[in-house]
Amino acid sequence: MLPDFYQFYHPTKMIYGAGLASDFSHELDALNVSNFFMVSDHIIHDLGLLDSIKEGIEQGGYTITGTYLDVPQDASIDAVKEISRLAVESGAEGLIAVGGGSVIDAAKAANFTFSHGGDLIEDYSGAGTLTAPLKPLVVIPTTAGTGSECTLVAVIYDVENKVKLAFSDGYLLPRLAVLDPVMTQSLPPKLTASTGMDALTHAVESYVGVDSSPHSEALAVAAIELIFNNLVKAIEDGDDLEARGAMLIASNLAGTSFSHSMVGCVHSMAHATGGIERVPHGVANGILLAHGMEYNFEECKEKYARLAYFMGQDVSGLSVDDAARKAIQAVRDLHKKMHALGAMPLNLREAGVKKESLEKIAQAAQEDGTTVYNIREVIAEDILVHLKNAY
């Protein structure tokens, strides 16, 4: 059944190719600015990934005015403020982010005050707070999971209150995303697994979300098929550029999908788990995805049944319920394969979550902003049952 109304808008230009990150300066011509401030982290710097990027940009006649490398595991409010301050002081006219989801989100959030001044929390909290475009942002992802290079959301960690804050605005979308599988080649197996499961969660949740549409669903199923065919390969052989590239594209497709239809209770639980117990976002999503699918089963089983095919399952002759169960089992089996490879914890207990924190996590999940888009109302006492199953 088609929705009565939906819209699809995606102004970010995506370019893909192995080695492209060191040779894309001609793409900057369309941005009409010459000076860029770079945001990354120490790991990316120490791997030497920034050198060829900077060289290619400078050879193209552009200037890197400065670099910020102190983005933490979860992009923090303090880091965002410092990026904005340094970028302004350096005379930059745009930002370039090279890294995973935290680096990209930090740059996206910093662009609020870098472009328009003010205070991040007081002036830009929530959704749709901007009335004018931001300065150009170019993104080069080094992980294949968050899809942040093509989403209108930035998630920032409030260290003091132990909560993740979501900022959403159409103007947050980067102007250019450079997808280069070479940039993900050094990603270790554990990060390959967790970011891959993050992308899968984006795809599954966007496919069944209340705001899903034919456009978002098409992107989601393409991402799911790529992930099931390539994630394990990328974990087992990090030098497999075809698998790496497939995962990078899958992450981008899933990010574009959920940027339009949003995510639901799996992210509600993952945000709460990350905020309270500091479990990395992709790890939390990987553990909780099948359990969130169970929570939404009655409302989503027809769609789960359709997804089973793209997960490589033979569902011919099965009832809707049985086919839907095959999809959930396929997610569990993929997660177990990664656990067997030593790439991901099997449950919340192995991830370091304290059992006494589960009730607090359930309450925080109920209060998370993503609950608005979940197809079933997220109630703490009901979600707690599934958190306990995940423990």
C-alpha positions in Angstrom: 0.0 0.0 0.0 1.4 3.4 -1.0 1.6 6.2 1.6 -0.9 9.1 1.1 2.0 11.5 0.9 5.8 11.4 1.1 8.8 13.4 -0.1 12.3 12.5 -1.1 15.1 15.0 -1.3 18.8 14.4 -1.4 21.2 17.2 -2.5 24.5 15.5 -1.4 26.6 14.6 -4.4 28.2 11.1 -3.9 31.3 10.0 -5.8 32.7 6.5 -5.6 36.1 5.0 -6.6 39.2 3.3 -5.2 41.8 5.9 -4.6 39.4 8.8 -5.1 40.1 10.5 -1.8 43.5 11.6 -3.0 42.2 13.0 -6.3 38.9 14.8 -6.0 39.9 18.5 -5.8 38.2 19.3 -9.1 34.9 18.5 -7.3 35.5 21.4 -4.9 35.1 23.9 -7.8 31.4 23.8 -7.4 31.5 24.8 -3.8 32.9 28.3 -4.5 35.2 28.4 -1.5 38.9 28.0 -1.3 39.8 27.5 2.4 38.9 24.4 4.4 39.3 23.3 8.0 39.8 19.6 8.4 38.2 17.4 11.1 39.5 13.9 11.9 41.0 11.9 14.7 44.4 10.7 15.9 43.9 7.1 14.6 43.2 8.3 11.1 46.2 10.7 11.3 48.5 8.0 12.6 47.5 5.7 9.8 48.7 8.3 7.3 45.3 8.6 5.6 45.2 12.4 5.8 48.5 13.0 4.0 47.4 12.0 0.5 44.0 13.8 1.0 45.7 17.1 1.9 48.2 16.7 -0.9 45.5 16.3 -3.5 43.5 19.2 -2.2 46.5 21.5 -2.0 47.7 20.5 -5.5 44.2 21.5 -6.7 44.8 25.0 -5.5 42.9 24.8 -2.2 44.1 25.5 1.3 43.8 23.5 4.5 43.7 26.2 7.2 44.0 23.8 10.2 43.2 20.4 11.5 41.3 19.1 14.6 42.1 15.6 15.7 40.6 15.3 19.2 37.2 13.9 18.4 36.4 11.2 21.1 34.6 7.9 20.6 31.3 9.6 20.7 31.4 13.2 19.4 31.1 15.4 22.4 29.6 18.9 22.9 33.1 20.3 23.9 34.7 18.8 20.8 32.0 20.4 18.6 32.5 23.8 20.2 36.3 23.6 19.8 36.0 22.7 16.1 33.7 25.6 15.4 36.0 28.0 17.3 39.2 26.9 15.6 37.6 26.8 12.1 36.4 30.4 12.5 39.8 31.6 13.8 41.6 29.9 10.9 39.7 31.8 8.3 38.1 28.7 6.8 35.2 28.9 4.5 34.2 25.2 4.6 34.8 22.0 6.5 36.3 18.6 5.4 35.6 15.6 7.7 37.7 12.5 7.4 36.6 9.6 9.7 33.9 7.5 11.1 30.5 8.5 12.4 31.7 10.5 15.4 34.1 12.6 13.3 31.5 13.3 10.7 28.8 14.1 13.3 31.1 16.4 15.1 31.8 18.3 11.9 28.2 18.5 11.0 27.2 19.8 14.4 30.1 22.3 14.5 28.8 23.6 11.2 25.8 25.1 12.9 27.9 27.7 14.9 30.7 27.8 12.4 28.2 29.1 9.8 25.8 31.1 11.9 27.3 31.6 15.4 25.2 31.2 18.6 25.1 28.3 21.0 24.8 24.7 19.8 22.4 23.6 22.5 20.4 26.7 23.1 19.9 27.7 19.5 20.0 24.5 17.4 18.6 21.6 19.6 15.9 19.5 18.0 14.8 19.5 14.4 14.4 22.1 11.7 16.0 25.0 13.5 17.9 26.5 10.5 16.6 29.2 8.3 19.6 29.4 5.9 22.1 27.0 4.4 25.4 26.1 6.2 28.9 26.5 4.9 30.1 23.7 2.6 30.9 20.4 4.2 32.8 17.6 2.4 32.9 14.2 4.0 35.2 11.2 3.4 34.0 8.2 5.5 36.6 5.8 6.8 34.1 3.3 8.2 31.2 1.6 6.4 28.3 1.9 8.8 26.9 5.2 10.0 26.0 6.6 6.6 26.5 10.0 8.3 27.9 11.4 5.1 24.4 11.4 3.6 22.1 12.0 6.5 20.4 15.1 7.9 21.2 14.0 11.5 24.1 14.6 13.9 24.2 12.7 17.2 26.3 14.4 19.9 27.1 13.0 23.4 26.3 15.1 26.4 29.0 13.8 28.8 27.6 15.6 31.9 24.1 14.1 31.6 25.2 10.8 29.9 22.7 11.2 27.1 23.0 11.4 23.3 21.5 14.4 21.7 20.1 14.3 18.1 20.2 17.4 15.9 18.3 17.2 12.6 17.9 19.6 9.7 17.9 19.4 6.0 20.7 21.9 5.8 23.0 19.4 7.8 23.4 17.3 4.7 27.0 17.5 3.4 27.5 19.0 0.0 29.9 16.2 -1.2 30.6 12.7 0.0 33.7 10.9 -1.3 33.3 7.1 -1.1 36.7 5.5 -1.4 37.1 1.8 -0.3 40.8 2.3 0.2 40.0 4.6 3.2 38.3 1.7 4.9 41.0 -0.9 4.1 42.8 -0.6 7.5 39.5 -0.9 9.5 40.1 -3.8 11.9 37.6 -6.7 12.1 35.8 -5.5 15.2 35.1 -2.1 13.7 34.2 -3.6 10.4 31.6 -5.8 12.1 30.1 -3.2 14.4 29.9 -0.5 11.7 28.4 -3.1 9.3 25.7 -4.0 11.8 25.0 -0.3 12.3 24.3 0.0 8.5 22.1 -3.1 8.6 20.1 -1.7 11.5 19.6 1.5 9.6 18.4 -0.4 6.6 16.0 -2.7 8.5 14.5 0.0 10.7 14.1 2.4 7.8 12.4 -0.3 5.7 9.7 -0.8 8.4 9.5 2.8 9.8 6.3 4.8 9.9 7.7 7.2 7.3 9.0 4.6 4.9 8.2 5.1 1.2 8.9 3.3 -2.1 12.1 5.4 -2.5 13.5 4.6 1.0 12.4 1.0 0.8 14.3 0.4 -2.5 17.5 1.8 -1.0 17.1 -0.2 2.2 16.7 -3.6 0.5 19.6 -2.9 -1.8 21.7 -2.1 1.3 20.5 -5.3 3.1 21.5 -7.5 0.2 24.9 -6.0 -0.1 25.5 -6.3 3.6 24.5 -10.0 3.8 26.7 -10.8 0.7 29.8 -8.8 1.8 30.1 -8.1 5.5 31.6 -11.4 6.5 34.0 -11.2 3.5 35.2 -7.8 4.6 35.8 -9.0 8.2 37.7 -12.1 7.0 39.8 -10.2 4.5 40.2 -6.5 5.0 42.1 -6.2 1.7 39.1 -7.3 -0.3 38.4 -3.9 -1.9 35.3 -5.3 -3.6 33.7 -6.3 -0.3 34.9 -3.0 1.3 33.4 -1.0 -1.5 30.1 -2.9 -1.3 29.9 -2.2 2.4 30.7 1.5 1.8 27.9 1.8 -0.7 25.5 -0.2 1.5 26.2 2.1 4.4 25.5 5.1 2.1 22.3 3.6 0.8 21.1 2.7 4.3 22.0 6.2 5.5 20.0 7.8 2.7 17.1 5.5 3.4 16.9 6.3 7.1 17.5 10.0 6.5 14.0 9.9 5.0 12.1 7.3 7.0 14.2 7.4 10.2 14.9 4.6 12.7 13.0 3.1 15.6 13.2 1.0 18.8 16.6 -0.7 18.1 18.2 2.8 18.0 16.2 3.8 21.0 17.8 1.0 23.0 21.2 1.5 21.4 21.3 5.2 22.2 20.3 4.5 25.8 22.8 1.6 26.1 25.6 3.8 24.7 24.7 6.8 26.9 24.4 4.9 30.1 26.9 2.1 29.7 29.2 3.5 27.0 28.7 0.6 24.6 29.8 1.6 21.1 26.8 2.4 18.9 27.4 -0.3 16.3 28.0 -2.9 18.9 24.8 -2.1 20.6 22.8 -2.1 17.4 24.3 -5.5 16.4 23.3 -7.1 19.6 19.9 -5.5 19.8 18.7 -5.7 16.1 17.0 -9.1 16.3 15.5 -8.3 19.6 14.0 -5.0 18.3 12.6 -6.9 15.3 10.9 -9.3 17.8 9.5 -6.3 19.6 7.9 -5.0 16.4 7.0 -8.4 15.0 3.2 -8.2 14.8 3.3 -4.8 13.2 6.1 -5.6 10.8 5.9 -9.2 9.9 4.7 -8.7 6.3 7.7 -6.5 5.6 10.1 -8.9 7.5 8.8 -11.7 5.3 9.8 -9.7 2.2 13.2 -8.8 3.6 14.0 -12.5 4.1 14.7 -12.9 0.4 17.3 -10.1 0.4 18.9 -11.8 3.3 19.5 -14.9 1.2 16.7 -16.9 2.7 14.4 -19.4 0.8 10.9 -18.6 1.9 9.0 -20.2 -0.9 5.8 -21.8 0.4 6.2 -20.4 3.9 3.5 -18.5 5.7 4.0 -14.8 6.4 4.9 -15.5 10.1 7.4 -18.3 9.2 9.0 -16.2 6.5 9.3 -13.2 8.9 10.9 -15.5 11.5 13.5 -16.5 8.9 14.5 -12.9 8.5 15.0 -12.5 12.2 16.9 -15.7 12.3 19.1 -14.6 9.4 20.1 -11.5 11.5 20.8 -13.7 14.5 22.9 -16.0 12.4 24.9 -13.1 10.9 25.6 -11.8 14.3 26.7 -15.2 15.5 29.1 -15.5 12.6 30.8 -12.3 13.6 30.9 -13.5 17.2 32.6 -16.7 16.1 35.1 -14.6 14.2 35.9 -12.8 17.4 34.6 -9.5 15.9 31.6 -8.8 18.1 30.2 -9.6 21.6 27.2 -12.0 21.6 25.1 -10.2 24.1 24.9 -7.1 26.4 26.6 -9.0 29.2 29.7 -9.6 27.0 29.6 -6.0 26.0 30.1 -4.9 29.6 26.5 -3.9 30.5 25.6 -4.3 34.1 22.3 -6.1 34.7 21.1 -3.6 37.2 21.3 -0.9 34.4 18.7 -2.6 32.3 15.7 -0.8 33.8 17.4 2.5 33.5 18.2 1.7 29.8 14.6 0.7 29.2 13.4 4.0 30.6 15.9 6.0 28.6 14.9 4.1 25.5 11.3 5.1 26.0 12.3 8.7 26.2 14.6 8.6 23.1 13.6 10.7 20.2 13.6 7.8 17.7 10.6 6.3 19.4 8.4 8.7 17.4 9.2 6.8 14.3 8.8 3.3 15.7 5.8 1.5 14.3 4.9 0.2 17.8 4.8 2.5 20.9 8.0 2.1 22.9 7.0 1.4 26.5 9.8 0.9 29.0 8.3 -2.2 30.7 7.7 -3.9 27.4 11.1 -3.0 25.9 12.8 -4.2 29.2 11.7 -7.8 28.3 13.7 -7.7 25.1 16.7 -6.0 26.8 16.7 -8.9 29.3 16.6 -11.4 26.4 19.6 -9.6 24.9 21.5 -9.9 28.1 
